[in-house]
Structures are given as C-alpha cells and as structure tokens.
Amino acid sequence: MKWVSQSFHILIGDNIAMRKAGRRGVILLALALSPVAQTDFAIADSNPQVTPSPESYKAQFEQFKVDKEKFLSDMKSRNEQIRNINQTFKSNCDKANSDFKSAMATAKGPDQKNAAAVARKNAISIAITNRDSAIAALGAPPVPPTEPAKPIKSAKNKGR
C-alpha cells in the first residue's frame, strides 16, 4: 500500500517541484495573453535615407577622394610636426639628465646634490610644459571624410 500512496502523491502534483512548474506556466500564460505581448513593435524609420543616383554618386565619390587625399596629407604633416616636437622634448630631457650627471660628479655635499636633483626636475617639467603647449598649438587633428552612400542597384527581372 505504501507504493500506491507515493505514486498517487506524484500524480496529483502535490510536491514542491510541481507547484513551481505550475506557477511558471500560469505566469507565462498570463504574459502571452496580456495586451503587451500583442502589440506590434515594428516601427518605420522616421528619417529614411535617400540613395543618390549613380551620376551624383560618382561626383560625391570624386569629392570624397579629394577630401581623403587632403586628410591623409594633413595627418602626415601633423605626425611630422608631433615627431619634431617629441625629438625636441627628448633632447631637452637628455640635456637635463646629462647636466644632472655632471653636477652629481662634481657635487661635494648633500646640498649640492639636492640642488642638482631640483634643477633636473625643474628642467624636465619645463620641457613637459613646452611639449604640451606645442601640441595644443597644433589644434585638433583633422577629421576623416565620410564615404558617400552607394546607390541601390535596381532589381532586374531574370525570366526563367
């Protein structure tokens, strides 16, 4: 009789797992039947893009090529200017370090060594300030041009 009781207990869904599954089913059914689930979410684009004609695309693409060449030349000159600024910065830091080494070689007391360290620190901070102001004087980097949108090819009917 014991096995009949256990079998009947499982069949009527009186255990915890069955109750949880039943609750989940009721919640899912309620969500499926709710008005939120039945609304349409397809919304048209408010700003449709107009594709250019092939002739205007060619003209826009030629202008894009010219703008791209100008952008590349501007970037090249900017990178060259930054390279020169960095070389000047490095030479100033190297000079500050060599001056420090020579001062430390001739320094006799702690006051002279401390003064040499302070002089090096000041020279490097001035070099950093000069480098930052020179890069800021270059202005913002050039903005790359955007490629024009390609025209959509018309669908050709291929009869078979």
LODREN-378034 format. One record per residue: x, y, z of N, C-alpha, C in turn; residue in one letter; residue number from 0. Coordinates in steps of 0.001 Angstrom, whole numbers, always signed. Layout:
{node {X; Y; Z}; {X; Y; Z}; {X; Y; Z}; 'A'; NUM}
...
REM end
This chain:
{node {+805; -1182; +0}; {+0; +0; +0}; {+861; +1264; +0}; 'M'; 0}
{node {+2085; +1155; +469}; {+2953; +2310; +571}; {+3291; +2834; -821}; 'K'; 1}
{node {+3534; +1958; -1780}; {+3920; +2418; -3125}; {+2754; +3079; -3845}; 'W'; 2}
{node {+1526; +2684; -3547}; {+354; +3301; -4146}; {+213; +4727; -3644}; 'V'; 3}
{node {+483; +4935; -2395}; {+390; +6266; -1808}; {+1411; +7216; -2444}; 'S'; 4}
{node {+2633; +6703; -2624}; {+3672; +7543; -3221}; {+3364; +7831; -4690}; 'Q'; 5}
{node {+2884; +6873; -5414}; {+2540; +7074; -6816}; {+1401; +8075; -6951}; 'S'; 6}
{node {+394; +7957; -6109}; {-723; +8879; -6147}; {-276; +10293; -5801}; 'F'; 7}
{node {+639; +10408; -4864}; {+1178; +11709; -4442}; {+1858; +12411; -5624}; 'H'; 8}
{node {+2609; +11666; -6436}; {+3303; +12242; -7583}; {+2294; +12634; -8650}; 'I'; 9}
{node {+1277; +11832; -8859}; {+305; +12100; -9904}; {-529; +13342; -9642}; 'L'; 10}
{node {-840; +13651; -8418}; {-1700; +14803; -8150}; {-922; +16117; -8100}; 'I'; 11}
{node {+377; +16043; -8239}; {+1166; +17271; -8285}; {+1236; +17973; -6959}; 'G'; 12}
{node {+1365; +17246; -5917}; {+1364; +17836; -4598}; {+2780; +18074; -4082}; 'D'; 13}
{node {+3760; +17849; -4906}; {+5107; +18116; -4410}; {+5536; +19530; -4815}; 'N'; 14}
{node {+6645; +19976; -4288}; {+7092; +21365; -4450}; {+7479; +21663; -5897}; 'I'; 15}
{node {+8162; +20752; -6541}; {+8605; +20998; -7914}; {+7413; +21181; -8836}; 'A'; 16}
{node {+6380; +20416; -8648}; {+5207; +20516; -9497}; {+4474; +21831; -9252}; 'M'; 17}
{node {+4448; +22290; -8031}; {+3787; +23560; -7746}; {+4525; +24711; -8426}; 'R'; 18}
{node {+5877; +24672; -8386}; {+6665; +25732; -9023}; {+6460; +25721; -10527}; 'K'; 19}
{node {+6444; +24536; -11117}; {+6238; +24434; -12552}; {+4855; +24948; -12924}; 'A'; 20}
{node {+3883; +24676; -12123}; {+2523; +25150; -12382}; {+2445; +26666; -12299}; 'G'; 21}
{node {+3141; +27264; -11335}; {+3155; +28718; -11209}; {+3823; +29354; -12424}; 'R'; 22}
{node {+4933; +28753; -12867}; {+5633; +29279; -14043}; {+4718; +29228; -15257}; 'R'; 23}
{node {+3997; +28147; -15397}; {+3093; +28010; -16537}; {+1998; +29062; -16512}; 'G'; 24}
{node {+1454; +29334; -15334}; {+394; +30330; -15212}; {+943; +31721; -15532}; 'V'; 25}
{node {+2144; +32024; -15073}; {+2757; +33333; -15344}; {+3032; +33493; -16832}; 'I'; 26}
{node {+3570; +32469; -17465}; {+3845; +32542; -18905}; {+2550; +32673; -19709}; 'L'; 27}
{node {+1516; +31973; -19307}; {+233; +32073; -19992}; {-347; +33471; -19840}; 'L'; 28}
{node {-231; +34053; -18653}; {-746; +35403; -18426}; {+21; +36422; -19272}; 'A'; 29}
{node {+1317; +36270; -19380}; {+2106; +37190; -20200}; {+1769; +37043; -21675}; 'L'; 30}
{node {+1561; +35826; -22121}; {+1256; +35595; -23532}; {-95; +36190; -23909}; 'A'; 31}
{node {-1027; +36185; -22996}; {-2359; +36699; -23283}; {-2514; +38177; -22950}; 'L'; 32}
{node {-1517; +38794; -22388}; {-1625; +40200; -21987}; {-1565; +41104; -23213}; 'S'; 33}
{node {-2085; +42325; -23116}; {-2067; +43248; -24256}; {-639; +43673; -24642}; 'P'; 34}
{node {+293; +43611; -23725}; {+1670; +43993; -24030}; {+2266; +43026; -25040}; 'V'; 35}
{node {+1965; +41758; -24920}; {+2524; +40758; -25823}; {+1894; +40842; -27206}; 'A'; 36}
{node {+725; +41470; -27327}; {+40; +41508; -28598}; {+295; +42789; -29382}; 'Q'; 37}
{node {+1056; +43735; -28830}; {+1330; +44975; -29559}; {+2384; +44736; -30616}; 'T'; 38}
{node {+2312; +45513; -31677}; {+3288; +45414; -32753}; {+4472; +46314; -32420}; 'D'; 39}
{node {+5658; +45785; -32594}; {+6851; +46558; -32289}; {+7555; +47022; -33559}; 'F'; 40}
{node {+7020; +46756; -34694}; {+7643; +47193; -35940}; {+7313; +48660; -36144}; 'A'; 41}
{node {+8332; +49488; -36133}; {+8157; +50929; -36286}; {+8983; +51362; -37488}; 'I'; 42}
{node {+8407; +52144; -38351}; {+9119; +52605; -39540}; {+10141; +53660; -39158}; 'A'; 43}
{node {+11197; +53746; -39948}; {+12237; +54740; -39719}; {+11678; +56112; -40056}; 'D'; 44}
{node {+11817; +57061; -39139}; {+11274; +58388; -39368}; {+12141; +59206; -40316}; 'S'; 45}
{node {+13399; +58819; -40480}; {+14314; +59518; -41380}; {+14852; +58545; -42428}; 'N'; 46}
{node {+14070; +58229; -43444}; {+14589; +57292; -44444}; {+15716; +57943; -45235}; 'P'; 47}
{node {+16739; +57161; -45555}; {+17863; +57688; -46302}; {+17563; +57585; -47790}; 'Q'; 48}
{node {+17805; +58674; -48462}; {+17603; +58703; -49896}; {+18915; +58312; -50548}; 'V'; 49}
{node {+18867; +57318; -51401}; {+20091; +56887; -52064}; {+20332; +57770; -53270}; 'T'; 50}
{node {+21575; +58160; -53484}; {+21863; +59050; -54598}; {+21793; +58301; -55932}; 'P'; 51}
{node {+21617; +59074; -56989}; {+21629; +58474; -58324}; {+23072; +58130; -58670}; 'S'; 52}
{node {+23285; +57247; -59635}; {+24659; +56858; -59978}; {+25520; +58047; -60412}; 'P'; 53}
{node {+24940; +59049; -61100}; {+25720; +60197; -61538}; {+26163; +61053; -60356}; 'E'; 54}
{node {+25228; +61318; -59449}; {+25597; +62135; -58292}; {+26537; +61367; -57361}; 'S'; 55}
{node {+26396; +60045; -57335}; {+27307; +59247; -56509}; {+28732; +59370; -57026}; 'Y'; 56}
{node {+28902; +59349; -58346}; {+30243; +59468; -58915}; {+30867; +60808; -58552}; 'K'; 57}
{node {+30064; +61871; -58631}; {+30570; +63202; -58271}; {+30916; +63263; -56785}; 'A'; 58}
{node {+30059; +62680; -55938}; {+30327; +62662; -54496}; {+31556; +61817; -54188}; 'Q'; 59}
{node {+31721; +60724; -54920}; {+32862; +59856; -54665}; {+34162; +60530; -55088}; 'F'; 60}
{node {+34140; +61286; -56186}; {+35327; +62037; -56607}; {+35683; +63087; -55561}; 'E'; 61}
{node {+34680; +63749; -55014}; {+34937; +64726; -53953}; {+35481; +64021; -52711}; 'Q'; 62}
{node {+34967; +62842; -52433}; {+35463; +62059; -51301}; {+36939; +61720; -51490}; 'F'; 63}
{node {+37329; +61345; -52711}; {+38735; +61034; -52980}; {+39623; +62243; -52729}; 'K'; 64}
{node {+39179; +63417; -53187}; {+39945; +64651; -52977}; {+40056; +64954; -51483}; 'V'; 65}
{node {+38938; +64826; -50771}; {+38939; +65078; -49322}; {+39826; +64077; -48586}; 'D'; 66}
{node {+39818; +62834; -49048}; {+40632; +61802; -48398}; {+42115; +62088; -48596}; 'K'; 67}
{node {+42506; +62509; -49802}; {+43909; +62861; -50059}; {+44337; +64038; -49187}; 'E'; 68}
{node {+43463; +65030; -49067}; {+43768; +66186; -48210}; {+43904; +65751; -46754}; 'K'; 69}
{node {+43001; +64874; -46314}; {+43062; +64374; -44944}; {+44370; +63630; -44691}; 'F'; 70}
{node {+44757; +62762; -45628}; {+45990; +61998; -45451}; {+47216; +62902; -45424}; 'L'; 71}
{node {+47239; +63925; -46287}; {+48382; +64843; -46277}; {+48408; +65672; -44996}; 'S'; 72}
{node {+47229; +66084; -44508}; {+47165; +66827; -43240}; {+47644; +65966; -42076}; 'D'; 73}
{node {+47237; +64695; -42076}; {+47670; +63796; -40999}; {+49177; +63553; -41061}; 'M'; 74}
{node {+49706; +63439; -42272}; {+51134; +63218; -42430}; {+51923; +64415; -41899}; 'K'; 75}
{node {+51482; +65620; -42255}; {+52204; +66807; -41768}; {+52047; +66959; -40259}; 'S'; 76}
{node {+50863; +66643; -39726}; {+50665; +66731; -38270}; {+51562; +65732; -37547}; 'R'; 77}
{node {+51640; +64507; -38070}; {+52501; +63498; -37434}; {+53968; +63908; -37497}; 'N'; 78}
{node {+54368; +64553; -38595}; {+55738; +65031; -38716}; {+56024; +66141; -37704}; 'E'; 79}
{node {+55065; +67032; -37516}; {+55214; +68102; -36529}; {+55294; +67524; -35114}; 'Q'; 80}
{node {+54467; +66554; -34818}; {+54496; +65928; -33490}; {+55822; +65194; -33291}; 'I'; 81}
{node {+56320; +64555; -34336}; {+57617; +63872; -34250}; {+58723; +64875; -33923}; 'R'; 82}
{node {+58704; +66050; -34562}; {+59700; +67086; -34273}; {+59574; +67604; -32842}; 'N'; 83}
{node {+58340; +67785; -32389}; {+58114; +68231; -31007}; {+58662; +67199; -30029}; 'I'; 84}
{node {+58412; +65928; -30293}; {+58893; +64868; -29401}; {+60416; +64767; -29419}; 'N'; 85}
{node {+61047; +65004; -30578}; {+62507; +64988; -30639}; {+63099; +66131; -29809}; 'Q'; 86}
{node {+62476; +67301; -29896}; {+62930; +68441; -29085}; {+62753; +68133; -27598}; 'T'; 87}
{node {+61629; +67540; -27255}; {+61373; +67169; -25859}; {+62424; +66175; -25358}; 'F'; 88}
{node {+62721; +65171; -26173}; {+63711; +64167; -25773}; {+65085; +64796; -25615}; 'K'; 89}
{node {+65466; +65683; -26530}; {+66785; +66320; -26414}; {+66853; +67197; -25165}; 'S'; 90}
{node {+65756; +67883; -24816}; {+65745; +68696; -23587}; {+65869; +67807; -22345}; 'N'; 91}
{node {+65176; +66676; -22343}; {+65278; +65759; -21195}; {+66678; +65148; -21108}; 'C'; 92}
{node {+67254; +64780; -22258}; {+68620; +64231; -22260}; {+69625; +65259; -21745}; 'D'; 93}
{node {+69451; +66516; -22132}; {+70353; +67580; -21660}; {+70207; +67755; -20153}; 'K'; 94}
{node {+68955; +67714; -19651}; {+68740; +67856; -18209}; {+69406; +66700; -17467}; 'A'; 95}
{node {+69304; +65491; -18008}; {+69921; +64332; -17356}; {+71441; +64393; -17410}; 'N'; 96}
{node {+72010; +64837; -18533}; {+73483; +64930; -18610}; {+73998; +66032; -17694}; 'S'; 97}
{node {+73268; +67155; -17606}; {+73658; +68211; -16666}; {+73599; +67698; -15229}; 'D'; 98}
{node {+72587; +66887; -14940}; {+72456; +66327; -13600}; {+73630; +65400; -13279}; 'F'; 99}
{node {+73985; +64553; -14237}; {+75098; +63617; -14008}; {+76409; +64354; -13791}; 'K'; 100}
{node {+76642; +65389; -14581}; {+77895; +66142; -14403}; {+77880; +66903; -13089}; 'S'; 101}
{node {+76728; +67417; -12684}; {+76637; +68119; -11407}; {+76821; +67150; -10246}; 'A'; 102}
{node {+76295; +65946; -10382}; {+76448; +64953; -9313}; {+77899; +64488; -9212}; 'M'; 103}
{node {+78617; +64469; -10332}; {+80017; +64048; -10305}; {+80881; +65070; -9584}; 'A'; 104}
{node {+80538; +66345; -9682}; {+81339; +67394; -9034}; {+80793; +67803; -7676}; 'T'; 105}
{node {+79595; +67305; -7310}; {+78983; +67707; -6039}; {+79755; +67121; -4875}; 'A'; 106}
{node {+79959; +67958; -3851}; {+80696; +67531; -2670}; {+79761; +67204; -1495}; 'K'; 107}
{node {+78739; +67983; -1340}; {+77877; +67788; -174}; {+76442; +67490; -572}; 'G'; 108}
{node {+75626; +67174; +423}; {+74222; +66850; +152}; {+73440; +68053; -396}; 'P'; 109}
{node {+73850; +69270; -17}; {+73138; +70444; -526}; {+73346; +70591; -2035}; 'D'; 110}
{node {+74549; +70339; -2503}; {+74824; +70435; -3934}; {+74104; +69326; -4705}; 'Q'; 111}
{node {+74044; +68128; -4139}; {+73342; +67022; -4792}; {+71835; +67295; -4860}; 'K'; 112}
{node {+71319; +67861; -3794}; {+69897; +68197; -3749}; {+69586; +69290; -4777}; 'N'; 113}
{node {+70457; +70269; -4898}; {+70253; +71352; -5872}; {+70304; +70803; -7298}; 'A'; 114}
{node {+71176; +69833; -7558}; {+71262; +69231; -8896}; {+69983; +68461; -9226}; 'A'; 115}
{node {+69450; +67759; -8236}; {+68208; +66996; -8449}; {+67038; +67947; -8703}; 'A'; 116}
{node {+66984; +69039; -7963}; {+65906; +70016; -8148}; {+66024; +70671; -9525}; 'V'; 117}
{node {+67250; +70979; -9954}; {+67461; +71593; -11265}; {+67011; +70644; -12377}; 'A'; 118}
{node {+67324; +69355; -12237}; {+66892; +68382; -13250}; {+65376; +68285; -13278}; 'R'; 119}
{node {+64756; +68218; -12123}; {+63298; +68118; -12049}; {+62636; +69332; -12682}; 'K'; 120}
{node {+63183; +70526; -12414}; {+62616; +71749; -12991}; {+62789; +71772; -14510}; 'N'; 121}
{node {+63957; +71362; -14994}; {+64213; +71365; -16438}; {+63268; +70394; -17160}; 'A'; 122}
{node {+63036; +69234; -16561}; {+62132; +68255; -17181}; {+60688; +68755; -17148}; 'I'; 123}
{node {+60280; +69383; -16069}; {+58907; +69906; -16010}; {+58706; +71043; -17015}; 'S'; 124}
{node {+59727; +71868; -17235}; {+59637; +72916; -18259}; {+59539; +72275; -19645}; 'I'; 125}
{node {+60299; +71208; -19888}; {+60245; +70517; -21176}; {+58864; +69912; -21410}; 'A'; 126}
{node {+58271; +69372; -20368}; {+56919; +68796; -20482}; {+55909; +69888; -20813}; 'I'; 127}
{node {+56019; +71018; -20128}; {+55103; +72131; -20374}; {+55243; +72646; -21806}; 'T'; 128}
{node {+56482; +72776; -22271}; {+56714; +73235; -23643}; {+56144; +72254; -24657}; 'N'; 129}
{node {+56336; +70961; -24415}; {+55821; +69943; -25331}; {+54296; +69981; -25384}; 'R'; 130}
{node {+53654; +70053; -24219}; {+52194; +70078; -24182}; {+51632; +71318; -24872}; 'D'; 131}
{node {+52267; +72472; -24662}; {+51759; +73693; -25295}; {+51983; +73657; -26810}; 'S'; 132}
{node {+53084; +73050; -27261}; {+53335; +72956; -28700}; {+52311; +72036; -29372}; 'A'; 133}
{node {+51973; +70934; -28728}; {+50963; +70018; -29296}; {+49587; +70667; -29270}; 'I'; 134}
{node {+49286; +71418; -28206}; {+47996; +72116; -28141}; {+47914; +73195; -29214}; 'A'; 135}
{node {+49050; +73815; -29553}; {+49054; +74856; -30584}; {+48766; +74278; -31970}; 'A'; 136}
{node {+48994; +72980; -32152}; {+48685; +72353; -33444}; {+47182; +72324; -33704}; 'L'; 137}
{node {+46405; +72325; -32668}; {+44956; +72270; -32814}; {+44460; +70836; -32845}; 'G'; 138}
{node {+43188; +70719; -33152}; {+42561; +69391; -33202}; {+43044; +68648; -34443}; 'A'; 139}
{node {+43141; +67329; -34347}; {+43545; +66559; -35525}; {+42476; +66653; -36613}; 'P'; 140}
{node {+42879; +66505; -37872}; {+41892; +66582; -38952}; {+40873; +65447; -38865}; 'P'; 141}
{node {+39675; +65750; -39319}; {+38579; +64779; -39268}; {+38531; +64037; -40606}; 'V'; 142}
{node {+38479; +62701; -40562}; {+38429; +61954; -41827}; {+37100; +62176; -42540}; 'P'; 143}
{node {+37137; +62212; -43868}; {+35881; +62399; -44613}; {+35046; +61128; -44577}; 'P'; 144}
{node {+33750; +61304; -44742}; {+32860; +60143; -44761}; {+32578; +59754; -46204}; 'T'; 145}
{node {+32595; +58465; -46438}; {+32359; +57952; -47779}; {+30877; +58094; -48113}; 'E'; 146}
{node {+30547; +58524; -49331}; {+29131; +58680; -49688}; {+28433; +57329; -49769}; 'P'; 147}
{node {+27134; +57367; -49562}; {+26336; +56133; -49609}; {+26240; +55650; -51045}; 'A'; 148}
{node {+26392; +54355; -51223}; {+26317; +53776; -52563}; {+24858; +53698; -53000}; 'K'; 149}
{node {+24605; +53933; -54296}; {+23217; +53837; -54763}; {+22764; +52378; -54779}; 'P'; 150}
{node {+21491; +52185; -54553}; {+20920; +50840; -54566}; {+20682; +50445; -56014}; 'I'; 151}
{node {+21182; +49285; -56367}; {+21003; +48806; -57728}; {+19556; +48338; -57902}; 'K'; 152}
{node {+18995; +48646; -59068}; {+17619; +48240; -59308}; {+17568; +46735; -59546}; 'S'; 153}
{node {+16491; +46140; -59091}; {+16325; +44697; -59237}; {+15977; +44393; -60676}; 'A'; 154}
{node {+16732; +43520; -61294}; {+16475; +43137; -62664}; {+15694; +41823; -62688}; 'K'; 155}
{node {+14686; +41778; -63496}; {+13896; +40555; -63605}; {+14609; +39577; -64523}; 'N'; 156}
{node {+14944; +38469; -63985}; {+15581; +37422; -64774}; {+14531; +36344; -65035}; 'K'; 157}
{node {+14003; +36349; -66218}; {+12968; +35373; -66559}; {+13564; +34009; -66809}; 'G'; 158}
{node {+12921; +32998; -66292}; {+13401; +31629; -66499}; {+12320; +30802; -67068}; 'R'; 159}
REM end
